[in-house]
Amino acid sequence: AELRIAADGFISQHTDGEGTENVGSDLEVATKIRLLEQVGWRPATSLLAGLRCPTGGDAVTSDGYDPMAKLIASWEIGERFSVDANLGFGGPTQSPDDSDRVFETFAAASMGVALGERVGSFFEYFATLRGSGRDDEHAVDAGLTYLATDDVQLDVSAGAGLNRAAPDVFVGVGVAWRFHEP
């Protein structure tokens, strides 16, 4: 089991006619529980469940406590390749001005390739499917990971939306730090 604390970080959002706003994102607290180990072609399977809290700036916060859950399947294919797929559901509120909750389904598929002992790469497709007449989002991204220590991983990524509802382009940097008992 894992306890996760995550955020999208600082977001720079440009709106035509209103300029650019740089704000922090909402914070997510979640737990990931391993259900099955990989056996042959049956994937390692985990459940991720969490709650996004309204800590972000006005331009990006949903201004509500938003639940989510995701089923994750992972396959190690040889020593260099991995494939991951996930399917999830969420119920985010829309914004400080719109407290309606829209239920979403989200899915992603990614492939990872080890480039060296501590360096890896990934390519990912992801989608958010919404009801209630709201637009779906489709996007792709790719990135590099670097295992700085056995417990700290750094990453950088860039991506693009595949339709009008998704962000045009985005970049990200990240740090994953594993805490465990000595």
C-alpha positions as CSV (number, residue, x, y, z in Angstrom):
1,A,0.0,0.0,0.0
2,E,1.1,3.6,-0.7
3,L,0.0,6.9,0.6
4,R,0.3,9.6,-2.1
5,I,0.2,13.3,-1.9
6,A,0.3,14.9,-5.3
7,A,-0.5,18.1,-7.2
8,D,-0.2,19.4,-10.8
9,G,2.1,22.0,-9.4
10,F,2.2,25.6,-10.6
11,I,0.0,26.2,-13.6
12,S,0.4,29.1,-16.1
13,Q,-3.0,29.6,-17.8
14,H,-3.6,32.0,-20.6
15,T,-7.1,33.2,-21.5
16,D,-7.6,35.4,-24.6
17,G,-8.5,38.9,-23.5
18,E,-7.7,38.2,-19.8
19,G,-3.9,37.6,-19.9
20,T,-1.9,34.9,-18.1
21,E,-2.4,33.7,-14.5
22,N,0.2,31.7,-12.6
23,V,-1.2,29.7,-9.7
24,G,-0.8,26.6,-7.7
25,S,-3.0,23.6,-8.4
26,D,-5.4,21.6,-6.1
27,L,-3.8,19.0,-3.8
28,E,-4.7,15.3,-4.1
29,V,-4.4,12.8,-1.2
30,A,-4.7,9.2,-2.3
31,T,-3.8,5.6,-1.5
32,K,-2.7,2.9,-3.9
33,I,-3.2,-0.7,-2.9
34,R,-1.6,-3.6,-4.8
35,L,-4.3,-6.2,-5.6
36,L,-2.4,-8.8,-7.7
37,E,1.2,-9.4,-8.8
38,Q,2.0,-10.1,-12.5
39,V,1.8,-13.8,-13.4
40,G,2.5,-14.5,-17.0
41,W,0.3,-12.2,-19.1
42,R,-2.0,-11.4,-16.2
43,P,-1.0,-7.9,-15.2
44,A,0.0,-6.6,-11.8
45,T,-3.2,-4.8,-10.7
46,S,-3.7,-2.0,-8.2
47,L,-6.5,0.3,-7.0
48,L,-5.8,4.0,-6.6
49,A,-8.5,6.0,-4.7
50,G,-8.3,9.6,-3.5
51,L,-9.7,13.0,-2.9
52,R,-8.6,16.2,-4.6
53,C,-8.8,19.2,-2.1
54,P,-9.6,22.8,-3.1
55,T,-6.1,24.3,-2.4
56,G,-5.4,25.8,-5.9
57,G,-5.7,29.3,-7.3
58,D,-9.0,30.7,-8.5
59,A,-8.1,30.0,-12.2
60,V,-7.6,26.3,-11.7
61,T,-9.4,25.1,-8.5
62,S,-12.6,23.2,-8.7
63,D,-13.4,24.7,-5.3
64,G,-14.8,21.4,-4.1
65,Y,-13.7,18.1,-2.6
66,D,-13.5,15.8,-5.6
67,P,-13.4,12.0,-5.3
68,M,-11.6,9.7,-7.8
69,A,-10.8,6.0,-8.2
70,K,-8.6,4.2,-10.7
71,L,-7.9,0.6,-11.6
72,I,-4.3,0.2,-12.8
73,A,-2.9,-2.7,-14.8
74,S,0.9,-3.0,-15.4
75,W,2.9,-5.5,-17.4
76,E,6.7,-5.8,-17.3
77,I,7.8,-7.1,-20.7
78,G,11.3,-8.3,-20.5
79,E,13.9,-6.2,-18.8
80,R,13.5,-3.0,-20.8
81,F,9.8,-2.6,-21.6
82,S,6.6,-2.0,-19.6
83,V,3.0,-1.3,-20.5
84,D,0.5,0.3,-18.2
85,A,-3.2,0.9,-18.7
86,N,-5.7,2.4,-16.3
87,L,-9.4,3.1,-16.1
88,G,-10.9,5.5,-13.6
89,F,-13.9,7.5,-12.5
90,G,-14.1,10.9,-10.9
91,G,-16.7,13.4,-9.8
92,P,-15.1,16.9,-9.9
93,T,-17.0,20.1,-9.2
94,Q,-16.5,22.5,-12.1
95,S,-15.2,25.8,-10.6
96,P,-15.8,28.3,-7.9
97,D,-18.6,29.7,-10.0
98,D,-20.2,26.3,-10.9
99,S,-20.6,23.8,-8.1
100,D,-22.3,21.2,-10.3
101,R,-20.5,17.9,-10.2
102,V,-19.8,16.2,-13.6
103,F,-19.0,12.5,-13.5
104,E,-16.0,11.6,-15.7
105,T,-14.4,8.4,-17.0
106,F,-10.7,8.6,-17.7
107,A,-8.4,6.1,-19.4
108,A,-4.7,6.0,-20.2
109,A,-2.3,3.7,-21.9
110,S,1.5,4.1,-21.7
111,M,4.7,2.3,-22.8
112,G,7.9,2.6,-20.9
113,V,11.4,1.8,-22.2
114,A,14.5,1.6,-20.0
115,L,17.3,3.5,-21.7
116,G,19.9,2.6,-19.1
117,E,20.2,1.4,-15.5
118,R,18.7,4.7,-14.1
119,V,17.2,6.4,-17.2
120,G,13.9,5.6,-18.8
121,S,11.4,7.0,-21.3
122,F,7.7,6.8,-21.7
123,F,5.0,7.6,-24.2
124,E,1.3,8.0,-23.1
125,Y,-2.1,8.5,-24.5
126,F,-4.9,9.7,-22.1
127,A,-8.5,10.8,-22.3
128,T,-11.1,12.2,-20.1
129,L,-14.7,11.4,-21.1
130,R,-17.4,13.6,-19.7
131,G,-21.2,13.5,-19.7
132,S,-23.7,16.3,-19.5
133,G,-22.8,17.8,-22.8
134,R,-19.3,18.7,-21.7
135,D,-16.4,18.2,-24.2
136,D,-14.1,15.1,-23.9
137,E,-10.3,15.6,-23.8
138,H,-7.7,13.5,-25.6
139,A,-3.9,14.1,-25.3
140,V,-0.5,12.5,-25.7
141,D,2.7,13.1,-23.9
142,A,6.3,11.7,-23.7
143,G,9.1,12.1,-21.2
144,L,12.2,11.0,-19.6
145,T,12.8,9.7,-16.0
146,Y,16.0,9.6,-14.0
147,L,16.4,7.5,-10.9
148,A,18.6,9.8,-8.8
149,T,18.7,7.4,-5.8
150,D,16.8,4.1,-5.1
151,D,14.1,6.3,-3.5
152,V,14.0,9.5,-5.6
153,Q,13.0,9.7,-9.3
154,L,13.0,12.9,-11.4
155,D,11.1,13.3,-14.6
156,V,10.4,15.8,-17.4
157,S,7.6,15.5,-20.0
158,A,5.9,17.4,-22.7
159,G,2.6,16.8,-24.5
160,A,-0.1,18.1,-26.7
161,G,-3.9,18.0,-26.8
162,L,-5.5,16.0,-29.7
163,N,-8.7,18.0,-29.8
164,R,-10.0,21.5,-29.0
165,A,-11.1,20.7,-25.5
166,A,-7.6,19.5,-24.4
167,P,-4.8,21.9,-23.6
168,D,-2.8,22.9,-26.7
169,V,0.6,22.1,-25.3
170,F,1.9,21.3,-21.8
171,V,5.2,20.6,-20.1
172,G,5.9,19.1,-16.7
173,V,8.7,18.3,-14.3
174,G,8.3,16.0,-11.3
175,V,9.8,14.4,-8.3
176,A,8.7,11.1,-6.8
177,W,10.1,10.4,-3.4
178,R,9.5,7.0,-1.7
179,F,9.5,7.0,2.1
180,H,9.7,3.7,3.8
181,E,10.8,2.2,7.1
182,P,14.5,1.8,7.5
